[in-house]
Amino acid sequence: MQISHIEHVGIAVTSLEEAIPFYENLLGFKYFAIEEVEDQHVKTAFFKVGQTKIELLEATSPESAIAKFIEKNGGRGGIQHIAFAVEDGVANALAEVQEKGGRVLDKEPRRGAEGLNIAFMHPKTSCGALVELCEDPNKK
């Protein structure tokens, strides 16, 4: 697997409306995109910080992974995942993880925010961290 960079850090929040002002007013960042990813039951806001992005994630359904993360975290948000950009494709990266004995949450890539192809490794494989693998299908 060829990882080129940290694509983004995903932070679960209870409300984008409440969280965005912290990043804009106190840190001086400006969000560049807000998007709803219906099949993942989240609404996202993205900020660019150098070469990396911060992705704020708000649940749009109690069944979403973000809602469950916040519930497990005592009703508070926090860092939910780290995403790495893979150059040789998410499908290839998933296959490599599994060939090396790692577990994955997604058997195949799926569409994520910003049109990226994404898949998640199982946290038990990655020392408790939720790791997302992603690729931009337009950069081939």
Secondary structure, 3 states (H helix, E strand, C coil): CCEEEEEEEEEEECCHHHHHHHHHHHCCCCEEEEEEEHHHCEEEEEEEECCEEEEEEEECCCCCHHHHHHHHCCCCCEEEEEEEEECCCHHHHHHHHHHCCCCECCCCCEECHHHCEEEEECCCCCCCCCEEEEECCCCC
